[in-house]
Each structure stands twice: as C-alpha cells, then as structure tokens.
Amino acid sequence: MNKPALLNSLTSMLFLQPIAFTSLYQKRIWGGRALESHLKRVLPSSANVGESWDVTDRPEAESLVQSGGPVGTELHTLWRHHREALFGKRTPKAERFPLLIKLLDAREVLSVQVHPSGLETVPGLGEPKNEWWYILEAEPDAAVYAGFKNGVTRATLEKAMAEGTLEALLHRIPVKKGDSLYVPGGRCHAIGGGCLIAEIQQNSDTTFRMFDWNRLGPDGHPRELHTEKSLACVNVDDHQPSLDPPLRDNPFACEFFRVSQLEIREATRPAHAGGAFFLVLSGCVQVGDSQFGLGDWFLLPATAESLLIAPSKESRASLLQVNLP
C-alpha cells in the first residue's frame, strides 16, 4: 500500500464513531443556571453562566475531543489534518473551523448589540458575524429584539443612542420554544430574559454594544458602549423583521451554514449526515457505540456517515442538524 493510501486508511480507522467535544462555559452578568436545571449540565459552582461554547476553534477557546476520537485533541488540529475524513470533500478553505456553536442562557436581557457583516467600508471593525438562533426554552412573555420599529432613521437612532433611550426604537418579537431567527451582520438585536437559545454563527467574537438598558456592571459603573463602531455597521433600514418559518418544514440555509430539524422515530440515516453536527432537542439517540441525550452535541464524521441514528429509551427523538454550506 502506498503512503497516501496508508494515511487515508489510518485516518478512516480513527473516525468511525460520533465525536463529542468538551464545553467551555462563559460567565456573564446576564446569565443563570438554566444549562444545569434544564439540560443537566455540570456547571462551575455558583456562577452565572451565560454561554456554553460547545464547538469552537479560536486561539483563546478550543474545543477538545471528549469521546469518539483521540481524546484531548483540539478541534483546530482535526480541522487542519483530518478535514476530509471528518467533514467531507466539500469544505471551505478556511484556516480554522468556520463556525462557532453555542448555547445561551439569558436569565436577564442581554445588551443591545450589532455585529459587522463584512461588507462595511470602514476599516478596523473586526471579524464579520452572521448568526442564527433557535429557541430551546422560553418563559411566558419571553421576547427577543431584532431590527427597529418602522420609521426609525439614522438621525433618530443617533439621538436615542446619545440620550440612552434606544429601547423605544427597538422591534420586540415574542418567542416560544421552537422559534428561530436569522441575525445577519448589521442587524440591531438583543436576547430577552427567560430565553435558552442555541446559536449557530460564523467563527467570530466581534460584538459592538449599542445600549445596555442603563444598568450598571459588576463594578458599579455602566458598561462600555461602542457607539462609533456600532453606527459604522448597523443597518438602520432593517425595520420589523419576522421570525423564520417553522424549522421542521423549512430548513434554514445561508452562505455560512445550513440547519434542519429531524424527527427520529426509528433507526435512520439522515441526508447529508456525514460531517454534520447534531444537537438533541428531545429524547435520546443511539449512534454507533454512543448515546446522546437532551442538550448534547455530537459530530458524525464523514467516514462514519453509514452509522444509523436511532431513538433510545423513548419512541422518538428530535434533533438539530448543522452542516457547512
């Protein structure tokens, strides 16, 4: 056997089971303990955890293999050296894995934010960030904020930001479990209190804070606002956007990723499963030698795409499936 064929054979032998990664928990003043109470995660004691970075390939935050592959290996290493075996032949030519996948627990409302789209002409705005939200749980009267009310102009926006009255211009959207929303770069947005959300986004950590509800930070002072950069990338003409159509019947797709929802009633092999990440929304599933339950993410390597996903313990399960474009 020649050397390339041998290497391909060894790579295939490494990735014949679903891969689970460690989660990196981020403390936030608006966070809570819903990842523990709803999803049975083991969280840092007594911390307000706002974000769980479940799939991340960033210099400051790297996912490590927890099971199903070489334990302790960084996602970045897998992306660089085993890209085709894990994600298939049609993958972006990116230096790092191009998505950042999170769960967010908004015990309180988040600051009003905007991310660059990558289309701005102003230099120094950082990495573009387009993201998508799926509502895992929502308390009664929960809502998100996206875009502006009809009639808002740049002049009224600048005045409201200067006076600390931006709340009056925001478009509020009530949400419930199972709703979803695309948040393209440039869209003014905030997650309201009482929401537990799965977020799929570009691999970026660029956020500009437009308004923080006039509250004080942990040090007793208002948190920094990024007025100039926010105004450089916000889409003022983004008036009253709507939630996405129900995901079950309308898979979401953009140029950065694709998301669909699966209802698993029997052992099945989903389309385009090789190289996809899956999140268990309800029930439990058996995949190869591993079992995954509520709130678990796993990667089904391209070399293991023949594995079936089967419901276990219950007669059905529901999953999100996330693919690269």
PEGITA-V954072 format. One record per helix or strand of 2 or more residues. SS is the DSSP state (~ for helix, > for strand). FROM is the first residue (numbers start at 1). TO is the last residue. Records with the same first field share a line. If there is no record, write none. Layout:
# PEGITA-V954072
SS = FROM-TO, FROM-TO
This chain:
# PEGITA-V954072
~ = 3-14, 34-37, 75-81, 83-87, 154-163, 166-169, 227-233, 302-304
> = 19-21, 24-32, 49-55, 57-58, 61-62, 64-67, 99-106, 112-114, 131-138, 143-148, 170-174, 180-183, 189-191, 195-202, 208-211, 252-253, 257-264, 276-282, 284-287, 290-292, 297-300, 309-312, 317-324
